[in-house]
Amino acid sequence: MAGLVPFNRRRGAPALSTGLEGFYNMLDDFFSDSVLNQRSLARDTFKIDVEETEAEYLIHAEVPGVKKEEISLEMNEDGRLIISINREENTTEEKKNYIHKERRSTSMSRGVYLADGDRNGVKAKLTDGVLCVSVAKKSKESGKTQIAID
C-alpha cells in the first residue's frame, strides 16, 4: 500500500503551503511500511512455551522484571490456564515544580487450553524472570468396564 503515496511530504514538501500537510503526513504515516509504528503480539505480550509430558504440562513464561506479587495465575474449570500481569511503575521525587512526570501501567494476559489439566495439581515458581508452571494431568480411567451377566 505504500506505493499509493509517491513520497513523504515532510521530506519533499513544496514551498507553497496548501494547509493539508498534516492530513497528508497522517496518510503517509498510516500507509508506511515502518514496523516501529505497528503493534505486534511479540512486543506487546510475554513469551510462553508449553511442553507436554506423560504426566503433566510444563509452561514457561518469560516475564523479566516482574515480581510475583504482580502475577495472577488461574485455572478455570474448563481447563484454561490464565497468566495475567498487572504492573504499575511510578517514580516519586521530592521536587515540587514538575514540568513533565510519567507513570506507566501495564496489563498483559495469556491463556492456554489444557483439556486434561488437573486444577488441583498446579504448581508455580518464579526464578530469574521465568515463571515455571506445572499442571498435572487428570488420571485417565480405564476405557473398559467389566459387566456382570445375570
C-alpha positions as a Markdown table, in Angstrom:
| # | Residue | x | y | z |
|---|---|---|---|---|
| 1 | Met | 0.0 | 0.0 | 0.0 |
| 2 | Ala | 3.0 | 2.3 | 0.4 |
| 3 | Gly | 3.1 | 2.5 | -3.4 |
| 4 | Leu | -0.1 | 4.6 | -3.3 |
| 5 | Val | 1.9 | 7.6 | -1.9 |
| 6 | Pro | 4.7 | 8.7 | -4.1 |
| 7 | Phe | 6.8 | 10.3 | -1.3 |
| 8 | Asn | 6.6 | 11.5 | 2.2 |
| 9 | Arg | 5.5 | 15.1 | 2.0 |
| 10 | Arg | 7.6 | 16.0 | 5.1 |
| 11 | Arg | 10.8 | 15.3 | 3.2 |
| 12 | Gly | 9.8 | 16.7 | -0.1 |
| 13 | Ala | 7.4 | 19.4 | 1.0 |
| 14 | Pro | 6.6 | 22.1 | -1.7 |
| 15 | Ala | 7.4 | 25.7 | -0.9 |
| 16 | Leu | 3.8 | 26.7 | -1.1 |
| 17 | Ser | 1.6 | 25.7 | 1.8 |
| 18 | Thr | -1.9 | 24.2 | 1.0 |
| 19 | Gly | -2.9 | 23.7 | 4.6 |
| 20 | Leu | -3.3 | 20.0 | 4.1 |
| 21 | Glu | 0.2 | 19.0 | 5.1 |
| 22 | Gly | -0.9 | 17.5 | 8.4 |
| 23 | Phe | -3.5 | 15.3 | 6.6 |
| 24 | Tyr | -1.0 | 14.1 | 4.0 |
| 25 | Asn | 1.6 | 13.4 | 6.7 |
| 26 | Met | -1.0 | 11.3 | 8.6 |
| 27 | Leu | -1.8 | 9.3 | 5.4 |
| 28 | Asp | 1.9 | 8.8 | 4.7 |
| 29 | Asp | 2.4 | 7.5 | 8.3 |
| 30 | Phe | -0.6 | 5.2 | 8.0 |
| 31 | Phe | 0.5 | 3.6 | 4.8 |
| 32 | Ser | 4.2 | 3.5 | 5.6 |
| 33 | Asp | 5.9 | 0.1 | 5.9 |
| 34 | Ser | 7.6 | 1.1 | 9.1 |
| 35 | Val | 7.5 | -1.8 | 11.6 |
| 36 | Leu | 8.2 | 0.6 | 14.5 |
| 37 | Asn | 4.7 | 2.2 | 14.4 |
| 38 | Gln | 2.8 | -1.1 | 14.4 |
| 39 | Arg | 1.8 | -3.2 | 17.3 |
| 40 | Ser | 2.8 | -6.8 | 17.4 |
| 41 | Leu | 1.9 | -9.8 | 19.6 |
| 42 | Ala | 5.6 | -10.5 | 20.2 |
| 43 | Arg | 6.3 | -7.0 | 21.6 |
| 44 | Asp | 3.1 | -6.4 | 23.5 |
| 45 | Thr | 2.9 | -9.6 | 25.5 |
| 46 | Phe | 5.2 | -12.1 | 27.1 |
| 47 | Lys | 6.5 | -15.3 | 25.5 |
| 48 | Ile | 5.3 | -18.7 | 26.7 |
| 49 | Asp | 6.4 | -22.2 | 25.9 |
| 50 | Val | 4.2 | -25.2 | 26.6 |
| 51 | Glu | 5.6 | -28.7 | 26.9 |
| 52 | Glu | 3.6 | -31.9 | 27.3 |
| 53 | Thr | 4.9 | -35.0 | 29.1 |
| 54 | Glu | 3.1 | -38.2 | 30.0 |
| 55 | Ala | 2.1 | -36.9 | 33.4 |
| 56 | Glu | 2.0 | -33.1 | 33.2 |
| 57 | Tyr | 2.1 | -29.9 | 31.2 |
| 58 | Leu | 5.1 | -27.6 | 31.7 |
| 59 | Ile | 4.6 | -23.9 | 30.9 |
| 60 | His | 7.5 | -21.5 | 30.9 |
| 61 | Ala | 6.6 | -17.7 | 30.7 |
| 62 | Glu | 9.3 | -15.1 | 30.2 |
| 63 | Val | 8.5 | -12.2 | 32.5 |
| 64 | Pro | 11.7 | -10.3 | 33.1 |
| 65 | Gly | 11.5 | -7.6 | 35.8 |
| 66 | Val | 8.1 | -8.7 | 37.1 |
| 67 | Lys | 7.6 | -9.5 | 40.7 |
| 68 | Lys | 5.5 | -12.5 | 41.9 |
| 69 | Glu | 3.0 | -10.0 | 43.5 |
| 70 | Glu | 2.3 | -8.6 | 40.1 |
| 71 | Ile | 1.4 | -12.0 | 38.6 |
| 72 | Ser | -2.1 | -13.7 | 38.8 |
| 73 | Leu | -2.3 | -17.4 | 37.9 |
| 74 | Glu | -5.7 | -19.0 | 37.5 |
| 75 | Met | -7.0 | -22.3 | 36.2 |
| 76 | Asn | -10.7 | -22.4 | 35.1 |
| 77 | Glu | -12.9 | -25.4 | 35.4 |
| 78 | Asp | -12.9 | -25.8 | 31.5 |
| 79 | Gly | -9.1 | -26.4 | 31.6 |
| 80 | Arg | -7.9 | -22.9 | 30.6 |
| 81 | Leu | -4.7 | -21.7 | 32.4 |
| 82 | Ile | -4.6 | -17.9 | 32.5 |
| 83 | Ile | -1.4 | -16.0 | 33.4 |
| 84 | Ser | -2.0 | -12.3 | 34.0 |
| 85 | Ile | 0.4 | -9.5 | 34.8 |
| 86 | Asn | -0.7 | -6.1 | 36.2 |
| 87 | Arg | 2.2 | -3.7 | 36.8 |
| 88 | Glu | 2.4 | -0.1 | 37.7 |
| 89 | Glu | 5.6 | 1.9 | 37.6 |
| 90 | Asn | 5.7 | 5.2 | 39.5 |
| 91 | Thr | 8.7 | 7.3 | 40.4 |
| 92 | Thr | 8.4 | 9.6 | 43.3 |
| 93 | Glu | 10.7 | 12.5 | 43.7 |
| 94 | Glu | 10.7 | 15.3 | 46.3 |
| 95 | Lys | 10.9 | 18.1 | 43.7 |
| 96 | Lys | 7.8 | 20.3 | 43.5 |
| 97 | Asn | 7.8 | 22.0 | 40.1 |
| 98 | Tyr | 7.4 | 19.2 | 37.7 |
| 99 | Ile | 7.3 | 20.1 | 34.1 |
| 100 | His | 6.8 | 16.6 | 33.0 |
| 101 | Lys | 6.2 | 13.4 | 35.0 |
| 102 | Glu | 5.3 | 10.0 | 33.6 |
| 103 | Arg | 3.7 | 6.9 | 35.0 |
| 104 | Arg | 3.3 | 3.6 | 33.3 |
| 105 | Ser | 0.7 | 0.9 | 33.8 |
| 106 | Thr | 1.0 | -2.5 | 32.1 |
| 107 | Ser | -1.6 | -5.2 | 31.9 |
| 108 | Met | -1.0 | -8.4 | 29.9 |
| 109 | Ser | -2.7 | -11.8 | 29.9 |
| 110 | Arg | -2.1 | -15.1 | 28.1 |
| 111 | Gly | -4.3 | -18.2 | 28.2 |
| 112 | Val | -3.5 | -21.8 | 27.4 |
| 113 | Tyr | -6.1 | -24.5 | 27.0 |
| 114 | Leu | -5.1 | -27.8 | 28.7 |
| 115 | Ala | -8.0 | -30.2 | 28.2 |
| 116 | Asp | -7.0 | -32.8 | 30.7 |
| 117 | Gly | -5.2 | -30.4 | 33.2 |
| 118 | Asp | -5.9 | -31.1 | 36.8 |
| 119 | Arg | -6.8 | -27.8 | 38.7 |
| 120 | Asn | -5.7 | -29.3 | 42.0 |
| 121 | Gly | -2.3 | -30.3 | 40.6 |
| 122 | Val | -0.9 | -26.9 | 39.7 |
| 123 | Lys | 2.5 | -25.7 | 40.9 |
| 124 | Ala | 4.3 | -22.4 | 40.0 |
| 125 | Lys | 7.7 | -20.9 | 40.7 |
| 126 | Leu | 9.3 | -17.6 | 39.6 |
| 127 | Thr | 13.0 | -17.8 | 39.1 |
| 128 | Asp | 15.2 | -15.2 | 37.3 |
| 129 | Gly | 12.4 | -13.7 | 35.3 |
| 130 | Val | 11.0 | -17.0 | 34.2 |
| 131 | Leu | 7.6 | -18.3 | 35.6 |
| 132 | Cys | 7.6 | -22.1 | 35.5 |
| 133 | Val | 4.1 | -23.7 | 35.9 |
| 134 | Ser | 3.5 | -27.4 | 36.1 |
| 135 | Val | 0.0 | -28.7 | 35.6 |
| 136 | Ala | -0.6 | -32.4 | 36.4 |
| 137 | Lys | -2.8 | -34.3 | 34.0 |
| 138 | Lys | -6.0 | -35.9 | 35.2 |
| 139 | Ser | -5.7 | -39.6 | 35.6 |
| 140 | Lys | -7.5 | -41.4 | 32.8 |
| 141 | Glu | -9.9 | -44.1 | 33.8 |
| 142 | Ser | -9.7 | -47.4 | 32.1 |
| 143 | Gly | -11.7 | -47.4 | 28.8 |
| 144 | Lys | -13.1 | -50.8 | 29.7 |
| 145 | Thr | -15.8 | -51.8 | 32.2 |
| 146 | Gln | -16.5 | -55.3 | 33.2 |
| 147 | Ile | -20.2 | -56.0 | 33.1 |
| 148 | Ala | -21.7 | -58.9 | 35.1 |
| 149 | Ile | -24.2 | -61.1 | 33.3 |
| 150 | Asp | -27.3 | -62.2 | 35.2 |
